[in-house]
Amino acid sequence: MSESKRVFFAIEVPTKIQRQIVRWRAENFPDDAGRPVAAANMHITLAFLGEISAEKQTALAAMAGRIRQPGFTLHLDDAGQWLRSHVVWLGTRQPPRGVIQLADMLRSQAARSGCYQSPQPFHPHLTLLRNTTRAVPIPAPGFHWEIPVREFVLYESQYKNGRTRYLPLQRWTLSE
């Protein structure tokens, strides 16, 4: 029996933008607002697959490899808080059709393969803070980061020594 991994499809956030977001977060949120997500772990989840076998991972990767879709640009220009999940997020006011289509394809493939998919509508976002135990003031509009999306990534979530790390396993290029 093969070892299972906890995996998800996501959009990688460029290192330069990760650093800018970390700086912005430090300037706009109090230290006790919640647990900051490490810069290296910042991403935009497209489809969470959960704990899956190597065989299922191979099958889902093959399906992902058949996706033919042009790249797009994400504009991170919105922020909010989900009180029930104790998360502060950074997202997009007007998600491009490309990100919705890509997430829908990956999520439907995952569901057909037996991976639970949330019934909630897809909301492209980057998690800024976790474990927020109270309402956090959200900065006024005016912030903006532009992410040109030319690929998507299959990540493995590893928890070791009290820390979570996301390791890229495979990448797929979007068409021009």
N, C-alpha and C positions, 0 to 999 in steps of 0.2 A: 504494500500500500504506500502510495506516495505521500510526502509531507504536504500539508496544506499551508497556505499563506493568506494573510489578510491583505486584500488588494483593492485598488480603485483606479478608474480612469480620471485624468485631470489635465488641466492646462497649467503649464509651468509659468511661474512669475519670474521674469528676468532679475538677476541679482541686483542690478542697479536700482530697479524699482522696489525690490524688497527693502533695500537700505533706506530709500526715500520714505517708504511707508512706515518703517520702524521709527525713523526720526519724527515724522508727523504724528505717529501714535504717542510717542513720549511727550511731545509738546501739547497734545490735546486731551490726554486722558490721565487722571490721577494714578499714582502708583498702586493704590489699593482698589482700583476699578475691577480687576480680574487678573487672571494669569495670561500674560502675553504669549502669543504663538511665536515660536522662534522664526527668525527671518528665513532660514533654510527650509522651513516646513510650509511656507506660504504657497498656496496653490488654489486653483478653482476647480472643485470636484465636478466632474461631468456625470459619473455613474459610480456608485459604491457597490462593490461586488461581495464584500464580506470575506469570510474564511472559506477559501475554495481549494480544491485539489489541483495538482499540477496538470492533470488531464483537462479539467474544466478551464483552467487558465489558458492552456494551449488552444483549446477550441474557441474561447472568447477572443484571444489574440488574433487567431486566423480570421474571425468575423470582422474584427476591427480593421485588419489589413485590407479588407475589401471595400472599406468606406472611401468613396470618391466625393470630395467636397472642397470647394475653394476656401482659402484662408479668410480671415476676417480680423477686425480690430475691436478690442474690448475697451471701453472707456469706464474706468473706475471713478465714479463721480457721485456715489450715493453711500450712505452709511445708516446703520440702524442696530437695533438690539432685539433679540428674541428672548423674552423673559423666561419662557418655559424651558428652553434649552440652555439658558445661562450663557449666551454668546453675543458678542458685539461683532458686527460684520462690516465689510466694505464691499460694495457691489456696483451695479450699473443701473442707471435710471431707464435707459432704453437698450435692452439687450439686443445685439445684432441677431438677425435671423439665423446666421451661421452657427452661433453658439447654441441656440435652441434646437436646431436640426441635429447637430452633432450629439448633444446630450440625449435627445429623444431616440436617436438610432442606437447609441450605446446602452441606454437604459432598457430599451425594448429587447435588444439582443440578450442582455443580462437576465431580464425577466423570463424570456423563453428558455434560458438555460438553467432556470431554477434559483436565480439570485433574487432575493427579496428587493423590491424597489419601493420606496416611499410613495404613498398616494398623493403626497403634497406636490403642487406644481413645481417644476424646476425653477430655481432662483439662483442665477450665477452670482457667487459671492466668495470672498476670501475671509476666513475667520481671523479677526484681530485679537480678540480676548476670549478666554474661556473662564468658566466658573465665576461669572458675574452674579453676585448674590443680591444685588439691588439694581434699581434703574440707574443708568449711567447717562450723563448729558452727552448728546451726540453733537459733534461740531457742525456749525452752519455750513450750508453749501458753499462751494468755491474751490474745493480741492478737486484734483483731477490727475489721473494717470492713464496713459494710453499704452495698451499692450497689443502689439501686432501678433496675432496667433497664426502660426504657420505649421504647427504640429500639436499633437496631443500625446500623453504619456500614460503608461501603465505603471503605477507605483505600488510598492509593498510597504505596509505600515509595520514597523518593528518597534517593540517596546523592550528596552534593555536598560538596566541600571537606573530605573526610575525616569527614563526619558523616552519619548517617542521620536522616531526618525522615519522619514519617508524616502525610500530608495527607488530611483527610477529603474524599471526592469526592461522596458521596451518603449520605443518611440515610433510614431507614424507621422509622415509628412502630409499636410493638406496640399491640394493642388493649387497652382497659381491662377 
